[in-house]
Amino acid sequence: MKRSMYAGRVRLEHAGSDVVLKGWVDRRRDLGGLIFIDLRDREGIVQLVINPEIASQEIMSIADSLRNEYVIEVVGKVEKRDQENPKLATGKIEVHVTGLNILNKAKTTPFEIRDHIEVNDDIRLRYRYLDLRRPSMLENFKLRAKVTHIMRNYLDNLEFIDVETPMLSKSTPEGARDYLVPSRISEGHFYALPQSPQITKQLLMASGFDRYYQIVKCFRDEDLRGDRQPEFTQVDLETSFLSEEEIQTIVEGLIAKVMKEVKGIDLTLPLPRMSYDDAMNLYGSDKPDTRYDMLLQDVSELVRMTDFKVFSEAPSVKAIVVKDAASNYSRKDIDKLTEIAKQYGAKGLAWVKYVDNNLTGPIAKFLTEITDKLTVTLQLTNNDLVLFVADDLAIVNDTLGALRTRIAKELNLIDESQFNFLWVVDWPMFEWSKEEERYTSAHHPFTLPQKETVAELEGDLSKVKAVAYDIVLNGYELGGGSLRINEKDIQERMLKALGFKTEDAYEQFGFLLDAMDYGFPPHGGLALGLDRFVMLLAGKENIREVIAFPKNNRAIDPMTQAPSIVSKKQLEELSLTVKKHD
């Protein structure tokens, strides 16, 4: 029989109609011969009534055998319920069954198909097909589908062209580690799965496509956390002949349309802009969460007058003030914060409490002479907790930025209903890698340097600024973009600054450098993290909640057991041997 409608869409206006429904048994209740079945499909739940006065003995027998998660089809008449259930969209009606058939039986599931149940993450992923039956999970993916639909329509209307770029590409250095794919035909050679379509989308601009977009899978072999997966999806776009402000305006319109249609929120445009330096100095993060205060305050000059050598001899000393929280944090609690500070490279965490117009705590005696100035500078009020970090500026910013976020969550200072977007601009072109003892690209090596700093490509690389811009939402990097280099000379100088010898640069990027000889237009673009955006719109804290079949935090799929060992024959075809680490 053909299904006439989704079970979750039956409404009072259908009363008196015959319907054919198909789905899963969510719950079965036997009330002395009268059997009630909650039938679930992707649109919701409807109550079925199997009444011995109407149903045949065969139907009653089948109904009596039903168990949770059996797949069934029913024929019945929609009737108005005597007692409405306001918790269900279908709560004003019920379906009186006149036909019933079991399409498939089900074993007892390893966990209940219910929202708000505690289940080990690996168990959820092992039985992901069951986990996805839960209504809240289904809603996440309806949301994701709606977001992608809105984005496609928006970009299509602006005459962007949807182009697929290769999944098997060339391995390039810089950035995260590549996932490598061995070639059977070219022995000893490897493809790489793309970390992004960066170079190919730039080549599309050289081809005259002018406006490109793609909702594309990307791959990075990096350590995982709540907002990262080894494979992820980004909304990738590139344009020619536009300024960074024009590109940002397009992206703002895209985000505003999503927010309006998905959340009913009207964004105020243009979005706020903050320099990278201000973000780091005030928030301790290049992706600042502006939903709460607790800004970093520089007290280096003020505390240099004290006898406390930890402060007076430190390159930088900053503080955050946790308002009205001195009584919330015991010495034991602050010890826990100190351990977090050490994880970010700080040697320790100094603190005082401001109570009854006095500073108390381990270092209060060192601040006696500057108590009044410190009180005014930090605008202290009764019961404030002040946390200090003294170290190199980068360590100070990173540490206090992390503590700021931790404390805001502990004290419930964050309004979860807020969506605070902003642009972080004026990025440094390079960042120093302690591991490699050299400068690496802060974004990627194809980012255009700001004109006034280009000369420093052969000088002090720390002074080179990029025409780069990140879009940030609630403390998460939502996307990053830049104008790109389109002149061969500047691209060669950029690669040289990163340590590439000429022959190595051409070995890795010769096809791009050659393309710059044939009229490469000025261009730029941006990529938005689709998974992360949907995660935030759905109010989730882990990106796995909006990816259908994700990996766990060890980059393993507990359901399929990927990655897995392959046969000796497969390895031989690829001319590979596996050598295990000792």
Backbone torsions as a table, in degrees:
resi	resn	phi	psi	omega
1	MET	NA	144.5	178.4
2	LYS	-83.3	132.9	177.1
3	ARG	-65.1	133.4	-178.5
4	SER	-87.4	-27.2	178.5
5	MET	-169.9	168.3	174.6
6	TYR	-73.6	143.0	179.9
7	ALA	-59.1	-41.0	-176.8
8	GLY	-73.6	-1.5	-179.4
9	ARG	-108.5	3.2	178.2
10	VAL	-70.8	132.2	-175.9
11	ARG	-133.4	175.8	-177.1
12	LEU	-59.9	-32.2	-179.9
13	GLU	-66.9	-12.6	177.7
14	HIS	-91.0	1.1	-179.1
15	ALA	-55.5	134.3	-178.3
16	GLY	91.9	-10.5	-178.3
17	SER	-90.9	149.8	171.3
18	ASP	-88.8	137.2	-178.2
19	VAL	-132.0	153.5	171.3
20	VAL	-116.3	119.6	-176.1
21	LEU	-122.7	150.1	178.3
22	LYS	-139.9	141.7	179.5
23	GLY	171.5	-154.7	-175.1
24	TRP	-111.4	145.8	174.2
25	VAL	-73.7	114.9	178.5
26	ASP	-87.5	-35.3	180.0
27	ARG	-162.4	147.0	178.2
28	ARG	-127.6	134.0	179.4
29	ARG	-132.8	129.3	179.5
30	ASP	-110.1	113.4	-178.8
31	LEU	-111.9	71.9	175.3
32	GLY	64.1	47.4	178.2
33	GLY	102.9	-32.6	174.8
34	LEU	-86.1	118.1	-174.2
35	ILE	-107.9	130.8	176.7
36	PHE	-111.3	134.2	177.4
37	ILE	-123.8	128.5	168.7
38	ASP	-89.2	114.4	180.0
39	LEU	-97.7	127.5	-176.2
40	ARG	-116.3	135.1	165.9
41	ASP	-136.3	-168.7	-171.8
42	ARG	-66.4	-16.9	-177.4
43	GLU	-98.7	-4.6	177.7
44	GLY	139.3	-157.9	-174.6
45	ILE	-123.9	141.0	171.8
46	VAL	-130.8	146.6	179.8
47	GLN	-87.2	129.3	173.5
48	LEU	-102.9	143.7	176.9
49	VAL	-120.5	122.7	175.1
50	ILE	-108.8	105.8	-172.9
51	ASN	-108.4	122.7	-178.5
52	PRO	-60.5	-17.3	177.7
53	GLU	-76.3	-19.3	-178.1
54	ILE	-113.3	-46.2	-174.1
55	ALA	-79.2	150.1	177.9
56	SER	-72.8	167.1	177.7
57	GLN	-62.1	-36.0	179.2
58	GLU	-63.1	-43.5	179.2
59	ILE	-64.6	-41.5	179.7
60	MET	-62.8	-38.3	179.7
61	SER	-65.9	-42.6	178.5
62	ILE	-64.3	-45.4	-179.2
63	ALA	-60.0	-37.5	-179.6
64	ASP	-66.7	-24.8	-177.7
65	SER	-90.1	-7.6	-175.2
66	LEU	-68.3	143.8	175.3
67	ARG	-132.7	164.8	-179.5
68	ASN	-54.8	137.0	176.6
69	GLU	76.1	6.3	167.1
70	TYR	-62.9	144.4	176.8
71	VAL	-97.6	125.1	-174.2
72	ILE	-134.6	160.8	167.1
73	GLU	-124.7	143.3	-177.7
74	VAL	-134.5	150.7	169.1
75	VAL	-117.1	136.2	-179.4
76	GLY	-168.2	174.6	179.4
77	LYS	-108.9	135.0	179.6
78	VAL	-79.1	127.8	179.7
79	GLU	-129.8	151.7	175.9
80	LYS	-71.4	136.0	-179.3
81	ARG	-78.7	144.2	174.2
82	ASP	-69.3	-41.6	178.4
83	GLN	-118.4	111.3	-176.9
84	GLU	-72.3	151.3	175.3
85	ASN	-114.9	99.3	-175.4
86	PRO	-67.0	-13.0	-179.1
87	LYS	-77.8	-15.0	-178.4
88	LEU	-112.7	142.7	174.4
89	ALA	-64.7	-26.3	178.4
90	THR	-95.6	15.2	-168.1
91	GLY	-69.2	-7.9	179.5
92	LYS	-92.5	-6.4	-176.3
93	ILE	-133.7	171.8	170.7
94	GLU	-149.4	162.2	-178.6
95	VAL	-113.3	119.8	178.0
96	HIS	-87.5	114.9	-168.4
97	VAL	-78.2	131.3	173.9
98	THR	-118.9	-7.9	177.5
99	GLY	-150.3	137.8	-175.8
100	LEU	-147.4	133.8	-179.4
101	ASN	-143.1	135.0	176.0
102	ILE	-87.0	120.0	178.0
103	LEU	-87.9	-30.1	176.1
104	ASN	-167.2	146.0	178.0
105	LYS	-92.8	169.5	-178.9
106	ALA	-141.2	141.5	171.1
107	LYS	-71.4	166.4	173.3
108	THR	-64.0	126.2	-175.2
109	THR	-73.6	151.9	-178.7
110	PRO	-68.7	-14.7	172.7
111	PHE	-152.6	159.0	179.9
112	GLU	-68.4	143.2	176.0
113	ILE	-85.0	75.6	-176.8
114	ARG	-139.6	149.9	171.2
115	ASP	-75.5	158.6	174.2
116	HIS	61.3	38.3	173.1
117	ILE	-111.3	148.9	-179.8
118	GLU	-88.5	113.5	179.5
119	VAL	-135.6	135.9	176.5
120	ASN	-54.7	136.8	-175.6
121	ASP	-58.5	-41.7	-179.2
122	ASP	-67.1	-31.8	175.1
123	ILE	-67.0	-43.2	177.3
124	ARG	-57.7	-43.9	-178.3
125	LEU	-74.3	-31.6	177.9
126	ARG	-62.8	-38.3	178.8
127	TYR	-114.2	51.3	-173.8
128	ARG	-58.9	-35.5	-179.6
129	TYR	-62.1	-27.5	174.4
130	LEU	-81.4	-41.7	178.6
131	ASP	-56.6	-38.8	-177.9
132	LEU	-71.8	-13.0	176.0
133	ARG	-72.6	-20.6	-177.5
134	ARG	-63.3	135.8	-175.6
135	PRO	-53.6	-40.8	-177.7
136	SER	-65.8	-36.1	177.8
137	MET	-67.6	-42.2	177.8
138	LEU	-60.2	-39.0	178.9
139	GLU	-63.1	-36.7	177.7
140	ASN	-57.9	-40.4	-175.5
141	PHE	-83.0	-24.9	168.7
142	LYS	-65.8	-41.0	176.9
143	LEU	-61.2	-46.6	-179.6
144	ARG	-60.2	-44.1	179.5
145	ALA	-62.8	-38.8	179.2
146	LYS	-65.8	-42.0	-179.9
147	VAL	-62.1	-45.9	-179.0
148	THR	-65.8	-36.1	178.0
149	HIS	-63.0	-45.8	179.1
150	ILE	-61.2	-44.4	-178.4
151	MET	-63.0	-44.8	179.5
152	ARG	-61.0	-46.2	179.9
153	ASN	-60.3	-43.0	-179.3
154	TYR	-61.5	-49.0	-177.3
155	LEU	-71.1	-36.1	175.7
156	ASP	-60.7	-41.7	-179.2
157	ASN	-67.4	-21.9	176.4
158	LEU	-94.3	13.4	175.1
159	GLU	65.8	29.5	167.8
160	PHE	-74.2	145.3	179.9
161	ILE	-104.4	127.2	179.6
162	ASP	-81.7	113.9	-177.1
163	VAL	-126.4	132.2	175.0
164	GLU	-86.9	132.8	177.3
165	THR	-108.2	163.7	-171.8
166	PRO	-64.9	144.5	170.9
167	MET	-87.6	-28.7	175.6
168	LEU	-99.2	109.7	-173.6
169	SER	-132.4	-169.8	-176.8
170	LYS	-92.5	137.2	176.2
171	SER	-72.9	131.8	178.9
172	THR	-129.5	147.6	177.6
173	PRO	-74.8	-178.7	-177.9
174	GLU	78.8	150.2	179.0
175	GLY	76.9	-156.5	-178.4
176	ALA	-76.7	173.1	177.2
177	ARG	-71.7	144.0	177.3
178	ASP	-81.6	151.2	161.4
179	TYR	-86.1	122.0	-175.3
180	LEU	-99.1	143.3	178.9
181	VAL	-123.8	113.2	-178.5
182	PRO	-69.1	145.1	178.2
183	SER	-96.1	127.3	176.7
184	ARG	-73.3	-37.7	-174.7
185	ILE	-76.0	-42.0	179.2
186	SER	-101.6	89.8	-173.1
187	GLU	-57.1	131.3	178.4
188	GLY	81.5	2.0	179.7
189	HIS	-108.5	157.3	-174.4
190	PHE	-135.3	142.7	163.0
191	TYR	-87.7	167.9	169.3
192	ALA	-127.9	140.8	170.9
193	LEU	-73.6	137.4	-170.4
194	PRO	-68.9	131.6	169.6
195	GLN	-72.3	-28.2	170.6
196	SER	-167.5	162.6	177.8
197	PRO	-84.1	33.9	-168.1
198	GLN	-54.0	-55.9	-173.4
199	ILE	-72.3	-39.7	-178.3
200	THR	-65.8	-35.3	178.7
201	LYS	-72.2	-30.1	174.1
202	GLN	-66.2	-39.2	178.5
203	LEU	-66.3	-29.2	174.1
204	LEU	-65.0	-31.8	175.0
205	MET	-68.9	-38.3	175.1
206	ALA	-63.8	-25.3	179.8
207	SER	-82.4	-5.2	177.9
208	GLY	88.0	14.8	-179.5
209	PHE	-69.2	-23.9	172.6
210	ASP	70.3	-49.4	178.4
211	ARG	-138.1	116.0	-179.2
212	TYR	-121.5	146.9	166.1
213	TYR	-147.5	163.6	179.1
214	GLN	-163.1	136.5	169.5
215	ILE	-98.3	106.0	-159.0
216	VAL	-131.8	145.6	172.7
217	LYS	-77.6	138.6	175.7
218	CYS	-132.4	162.0	-171.3
219	PHE	-138.4	132.4	175.8
220	ARG	-140.5	128.3	179.5
221	ASP	-90.2	81.0	-176.5
222	GLU	-135.0	165.3	178.4
223	ASP	-62.7	142.3	-173.3
224	LEU	-96.8	157.6	172.7
225	ARG	-153.3	-172.9	-172.1
226	GLY	-60.4	-30.1	-177.7
227	ASP	-110.0	23.5	178.6
228	ARG	-134.1	146.1	172.3
229	GLN	-139.3	155.1	179.6
230	PRO	-65.4	-30.6	172.2
231	GLU	-121.2	134.8	-175.1
232	PHE	-146.8	170.2	-176.0
233	THR	-119.3	134.3	176.3
234	GLN	-129.0	150.7	173.0
235	VAL	-92.1	107.7	-169.1
236	ASP	-106.2	130.8	177.7
237	LEU	-142.8	153.2	-179.7
238	GLU	-147.2	143.1	-179.1
239	THR	-136.9	159.6	174.8
240	SER	-111.9	148.8	170.1
241	PHE	67.9	17.0	178.3
242	LEU	-110.2	149.3	175.0
243	SER	-79.6	168.8	177.6
244	GLU	-62.2	-35.2	179.1
245	GLU	-66.1	-38.0	179.5
246	GLU	-68.2	-38.7	177.1
247	ILE	-65.4	-42.8	178.6
248	GLN	-62.4	-37.1	178.7
249	THR	-63.1	-41.2	177.3
250	ILE	-61.7	-45.7	-178.3
251	VAL	-66.8	-39.3	177.1
252	GLU	-60.6	-41.3	177.9
253	GLY	-63.1	-38.6	177.9
254	LEU	-62.8	-48.9	-179.2
255	ILE	-65.0	-40.8	-179.8
256	ALA	-63.0	-38.4	179.8
257	LYS	-66.5	-42.3	177.3
258	VAL	-61.8	-47.2	-177.0
259	MET	-63.0	-38.1	179.9
260	LYS	-68.3	-46.8	-173.5
261	GLU	-79.8	-26.5	-178.1
262	VAL	-95.0	-42.8	-174.8
263	LYS	-112.0	-6.3	-177.9
264	GLY	69.9	23.8	-177.1
265	ILE	-104.7	129.2	174.9
266	ASP	-92.7	111.6	177.7
267	LEU	-77.4	144.3	172.9
268	THR	-87.4	118.9	-179.3
269	LEU	-111.6	150.2	-1.9
270	PRO	-70.8	157.4	178.3
271	LEU	-70.4	153.7	178.4
272	PRO	-60.3	152.0	176.4
273	ARG	-122.8	140.7	-179.5
274	MET	-137.9	135.8	178.5
275	SER	-71.3	153.3	176.7
276	TYR	-55.4	-44.2	-178.4
277	ASP	-61.6	-42.4	179.3
278	ASP	-66.4	-40.2	179.4
279	ALA	-59.4	-46.3	-178.2
280	MET	-69.8	-42.1	-174.7
281	ASN	-75.0	-30.8	-176.8
282	LEU	-98.4	-30.5	-175.8
283	TYR	-117.0	-12.2	-179.6
284	GLY	69.4	23.7	-176.7
285	SER	-155.3	145.7	174.4
286	ASP	-85.5	3.1	174.0
287	LYS	-133.1	68.8	-170.4
288	PRO	-68.3	139.7	173.0
289	ASP	-94.8	110.8	-173.9
290	THR	-98.1	14.8	180.0
291	ARG	-77.7	-9.1	179.3
292	TYR	-147.0	164.4	-174.7
293	ASP	-86.6	-121.8	-179.4
294	MET	61.1	49.7	-177.4
295	LEU	-75.1	155.0	175.0
296	LEU	-73.0	133.3	-179.5
297	GLN	-123.3	128.9	-177.2
298	ASP	-81.8	117.3	179.1
299	VAL	-119.2	20.8	-174.6
300	SER	-55.4	-50.3	-176.9
301	GLU	-67.0	-36.8	-177.9
302	LEU	-67.2	-45.4	-175.8
303	VAL	-81.9	-9.5	178.1
304	ARG	-66.1	-17.2	-179.5
305	MET	-82.5	-4.6	-176.7
306	THR	-89.7	169.9	176.8
307	ASP	-90.2	4.1	-178.5
308	PHE	-83.4	101.9	-171.0
309	LYS	-62.7	-30.2	177.9
310	VAL	-56.5	-35.0	178.8
311	PHE	-88.9	-49.6	-170.9
312	SER	-66.8	-25.0	-178.1
313	GLU	-103.8	0.8	-177.6
314	ALA	-82.2	144.2	177.0
315	PRO	-61.0	-35.3	-178.4
316	SER	-147.5	139.9	174.6
317	VAL	-132.5	124.9	177.5
318	LYS	-130.9	162.4	-178.9
319	ALA	-137.6	153.2	165.0
320	ILE	-121.6	144.1	179.6
321	VAL	-108.5	119.3	177.4
322	VAL	-95.3	102.8	-171.6
323	LYS	-65.4	134.6	173.8
324	ASP	51.3	41.1	-174.7
325	ALA	-128.2	5.6	-178.5
326	ALA	-58.1	-38.9	-178.6
327	SER	-76.5	-13.6	179.7
328	ASN	-80.9	-20.6	-172.8
329	TYR	-117.8	113.4	173.9
330	SER	-80.6	172.9	177.1
331	ARG	-60.9	-36.4	178.1
332	LYS	-64.3	-40.1	178.1
333	ASP	-63.4	-41.3	-179.2
334	ILE	-70.0	-31.1	174.3
335	ASP	-60.4	-37.4	177.5
336	LYS	-65.7	-40.0	177.2
337	LEU	-65.0	-34.3	178.7
338	THR	-63.9	-40.4	178.3
339	GLU	-63.9	-36.7	176.3
340	ILE	-65.4	-41.8	179.5
341	ALA	-59.2	-39.6	-179.3
342	LYS	-66.5	-29.7	177.8
343	GLN	-64.6	-22.3	179.9
344	TYR	-99.7	12.6	174.5
345	GLY	97.3	-5.3	179.5
346	ALA	-73.1	146.6	178.9
347	LYS	-75.7	-23.0	-179.7
348	GLY	-179.2	-172.0	-179.3
349	LEU	-137.1	119.3	177.3
350	ALA	-96.0	150.4	-177.7
351	TRP	-154.9	155.3	170.4
352	VAL	-143.0	158.8	172.1
353	LYS	-115.2	142.3	178.2
354	TYR	-105.2	105.3	-175.4
355	VAL	-131.8	127.3	178.6
356	ASP	52.1	48.4	175.7
357	ASN	64.8	19.9	178.5
358	ASN	-132.6	151.1	173.7
359	LEU	-91.1	132.5	175.9
360	THR	-127.9	156.2	179.8
361	GLY	129.6	176.1	-171.9
362	PRO	-59.2	-32.5	-175.9
363	ILE	-107.7	6.8	-176.6
364	ALA	-56.8	-37.7	-176.9
365	LYS	-63.7	-24.9	179.7
366	PHE	-81.6	-12.7	-173.9
367	LEU	-108.2	10.3	-175.2
368	THR	-55.4	-45.1	-175.1
369	GLU	-71.6	-19.3	-178.2
370	ILE	-116.2	15.0	-176.7
371	THR	-56.0	-47.8	-177.2
372	ASP	-63.5	-45.6	-179.5
373	LYS	-64.7	-39.8	-179.9
374	LEU	-65.5	-39.3	179.3
375	THR	-61.8	-42.2	-179.8
376	VAL	-71.4	-46.1	-177.7
377	THR	-60.2	-43.2	-177.3
378	LEU	-92.1	-1.0	-179.9
379	GLN	51.4	54.1	-176.1
380	LEU	-76.5	142.8	172.3
381	THR	-130.2	168.5	-172.6
382	ASN	-55.5	137.9	176.4
383	ASN	75.0	21.6	175.6
384	ASP	-83.9	144.8	173.6
385	LEU	-107.8	130.9	180.0
386	VAL	-117.1	126.3	178.7
387	LEU	-113.7	131.0	-179.0
388	PHE	-116.7	145.3	168.1
389	VAL	-131.2	132.4	-179.8
390	ALA	-122.7	118.4	-177.6
391	ASP	-177.3	-164.6	171.3
392	ASP	-62.0	151.5	-174.0
393	LEU	-56.7	-42.7	-177.4
394	ALA	-62.6	-42.1	179.4
395	ILE	-67.4	-41.4	178.8
396	VAL	-59.3	-48.9	-178.2
397	ASN	-63.9	-47.4	-178.9
398	ASP	-60.7	-43.8	-175.6
399	THR	-67.5	-51.3	-179.1
400	LEU	-68.0	-31.2	175.9
401	GLY	-63.0	-42.8	178.8
402	ALA	-67.1	-41.9	179.2
403	LEU	-65.5	-39.2	178.1
404	ARG	-56.4	-46.3	-179.6
405	THR	-66.9	-44.7	-178.9
406	ARG	-59.9	-47.9	-176.3
407	ILE	-67.1	-39.8	179.4
408	ALA	-59.1	-38.7	178.4
409	LYS	-71.7	-41.6	-179.4
410	GLU	-62.3	-37.5	-175.6
411	LEU	-96.6	7.3	179.6
412	ASN	54.4	47.3	-179.5
413	LEU	-87.3	-5.3	-172.2
414	ILE	-99.0	127.8	173.9
415	ASP	-83.0	101.8	-174.5
416	GLU	-67.6	-14.2	179.3
417	SER	-82.9	-9.9	-178.4
418	GLN	-83.6	145.8	172.4
419	PHE	-126.3	98.8	-177.0
420	ASN	-101.7	103.9	176.8
421	PHE	-93.8	149.1	169.6
422	LEU	-160.3	159.0	173.8
423	TRP	-97.3	134.9	168.6
424	VAL	-104.0	121.4	-172.9
425	VAL	-125.1	178.0	178.6
426	ASP	57.0	54.2	-179.4
427	TRP	-77.6	151.6	167.2
428	PRO	-67.6	145.8	178.3
429	MET	-73.1	-35.6	-174.6
430	PHE	-124.1	157.5	170.8
431	GLU	-135.0	146.6	-175.9
432	TRP	-82.3	127.8	177.0
433	SER	-99.6	114.9	178.5
434	LYS	-66.9	-36.4	-178.7
435	GLU	-63.5	-44.8	-176.1
436	GLU	-93.9	-10.0	-179.0
437	GLU	53.8	48.7	177.3
438	ARG	-161.7	167.5	175.5
439	TYR	-80.5	138.4	174.5
440	THR	-122.7	168.4	-180.0
441	SER	-70.8	131.6	175.2
442	ALA	-71.0	-32.5	174.7
443	HIS	-113.8	-82.3	172.8
444	HIS	-156.1	163.6	-171.1
445	PRO	-76.1	9.7	179.2
446	PHE	-109.7	7.1	-179.8
447	THR	-75.4	136.8	-178.9
448	LEU	-74.8	127.5	174.2
449	PRO	-73.5	148.5	173.4
450	GLN	-62.5	137.4	-168.9
451	LYS	-53.3	-42.2	-175.2
452	GLU	-72.7	-8.3	-179.4
453	THR	-114.3	3.5	-176.7
454	VAL	-59.1	-38.0	-177.1
455	ALA	-59.2	-25.0	-178.1
456	GLU	-76.5	-1.8	174.1
457	LEU	-61.1	-25.7	174.9
458	GLU	-105.4	13.2	-177.7
459	GLY	-129.8	-120.9	-178.7
460	ASP	-88.0	103.8	-175.0
461	LEU	-65.7	-22.0	179.5
462	SER	-67.9	-16.3	-178.5
463	LYS	-93.4	-6.0	-178.6
464	VAL	-79.0	125.4	178.0
465	LYS	-105.4	149.5	-177.0
466	ALA	-105.8	148.9	169.8
467	VAL	-84.9	72.8	-173.4
468	ALA	-129.0	154.7	-176.0
469	TYR	-152.9	131.0	175.2
470	ASP	-111.5	140.0	172.3
471	ILE	-97.5	127.7	-173.7
472	VAL	-118.9	139.7	176.0
473	LEU	-133.1	115.8	172.9
474	ASN	52.0	41.2	176.4
475	GLY	86.4	7.3	176.3
476	TYR	-117.2	140.4	170.7
477	GLU	-73.9	115.0	-179.6
478	LEU	-87.5	-30.0	179.7
479	GLY	-172.7	161.7	179.5
480	GLY	-137.4	146.4	179.1
481	GLY	-155.7	177.1	-179.1
482	SER	-169.4	166.4	160.7
483	LEU	-79.2	151.4	-175.4
484	ARG	-109.2	158.1	174.3
485	ILE	-72.2	130.7	176.9
486	ASN	-122.9	5.0	178.4
487	GLU	-112.2	131.1	-173.8
488	LYS	-60.0	-40.9	-177.4
489	ASP	-60.6	-45.5	-178.8
490	ILE	-68.7	-37.3	179.1
491	GLN	-65.3	-39.6	177.8
492	GLU	-65.1	-40.4	179.0
493	ARG	-66.8	-37.2	178.4
494	MET	-62.9	-46.5	-179.5
495	LEU	-65.9	-36.9	177.5
496	LYS	-64.2	-40.0	178.9
497	ALA	-62.8	-28.3	179.1
498	LEU	-85.6	1.8	175.2
499	GLY	98.5	7.8	178.6
500	PHE	-79.6	130.3	167.0
501	LYS	-75.4	157.2	-174.9
502	THR	-55.2	-46.0	-178.1
503	GLU	-65.7	-35.1	178.5
504	ASP	-69.5	-38.5	178.7
505	ALA	-61.1	-42.4	-179.3
506	TYR	-74.7	-29.4	175.7
507	GLU	-64.0	-41.0	-177.4
508	GLN	-84.6	-43.0	-168.6
509	PHE	-127.3	21.2	-176.4
510	GLY	-57.0	-38.1	-179.1
511	PHE	-63.6	-35.0	177.5
512	LEU	-73.3	-44.4	-179.9
513	LEU	-63.0	-39.4	177.8
514	ASP	-63.5	-39.2	-179.4
515	ALA	-62.2	-28.1	-179.6
516	MET	-70.7	-9.1	176.0
517	ASP	-83.0	-5.4	-170.9
518	TYR	-122.7	47.1	174.0
519	GLY	73.0	59.3	-179.3
520	PHE	-82.8	120.2	-174.8
521	PRO	-77.2	157.9	168.8
522	PRO	-59.9	137.3	-175.4
523	HIS	-156.9	167.4	178.8
524	GLY	-170.9	172.3	-178.1
525	GLY	-171.9	-159.6	-176.1
526	LEU	-166.0	154.6	172.8
527	ALA	-128.9	128.6	176.8
528	LEU	-101.5	136.3	176.0
529	GLY	-77.8	104.6	-176.3
530	LEU	-64.5	-46.1	-178.4
531	ASP	-58.3	-45.9	-176.9
532	ARG	-66.8	-40.1	179.6
533	PHE	-62.8	-47.1	-179.6
534	VAL	-65.2	-38.0	177.0
535	MET	-55.7	-46.4	-178.4
536	LEU	-70.4	-38.6	177.7
537	LEU	-64.5	-34.1	-179.4
538	ALA	-82.1	-6.5	-179.8
539	GLY	72.5	29.9	-179.8
540	LYS	-101.3	161.2	-179.7
541	GLU	-109.4	-4.9	-179.8
542	ASN	-132.0	132.5	-175.5
543	ILE	-65.0	-21.0	179.2
544	ARG	-62.1	-24.7	-177.5
545	GLU	-68.7	-14.7	-178.0
546	VAL	-122.8	12.8	173.3
547	ILE	-114.8	126.8	-170.3
548	ALA	-59.1	-49.8	-177.0
549	PHE	-130.4	78.4	-175.6
550	PRO	-84.6	173.4	172.7
551	LYS	-96.3	160.0	174.9
552	ASN	-83.9	-172.0	-174.8
553	ASN	-74.4	0.8	172.8
554	ARG	-108.1	14.7	-179.6
555	ALA	61.9	32.2	179.2
556	ILE	-114.8	143.3	172.5
557	ASP	-96.8	103.5	-177.6
558	PRO	-62.7	-20.0	-178.7
559	MET	-77.3	-52.1	-177.9
560	THR	-93.5	-10.7	-175.7
561	GLN	65.5	25.5	172.0
562	ALA	-81.7	142.6	0.1
563	PRO	-75.9	153.0	-176.3
564	SER	-129.9	165.2	176.1
565	ILE	-73.6	139.3	177.5
566	VAL	-106.5	167.0	-174.4
567	SER	-71.7	159.4	176.7
568	LYS	-60.1	-37.4	179.5
569	LYS	-62.4	-42.7	178.6
570	GLN	-62.1	-42.3	179.2
571	LEU	-64.3	-41.0	-179.7
572	GLU	-64.1	-38.6	177.6
573	GLU	-61.6	-29.5	-179.4
574	LEU	-96.7	3.9	-178.6
575	SER	57.6	41.3	-177.8
576	LEU	-117.7	148.1	167.0
577	THR	-127.7	150.9	-178.8
578	VAL	-105.0	123.3	177.1
579	LYS	-115.3	118.2	-178.4
580	LYS	-81.8	145.8	176.5
581	HIS	-70.3	143.6	177.0
582	ASP	-70.0	NA	NA
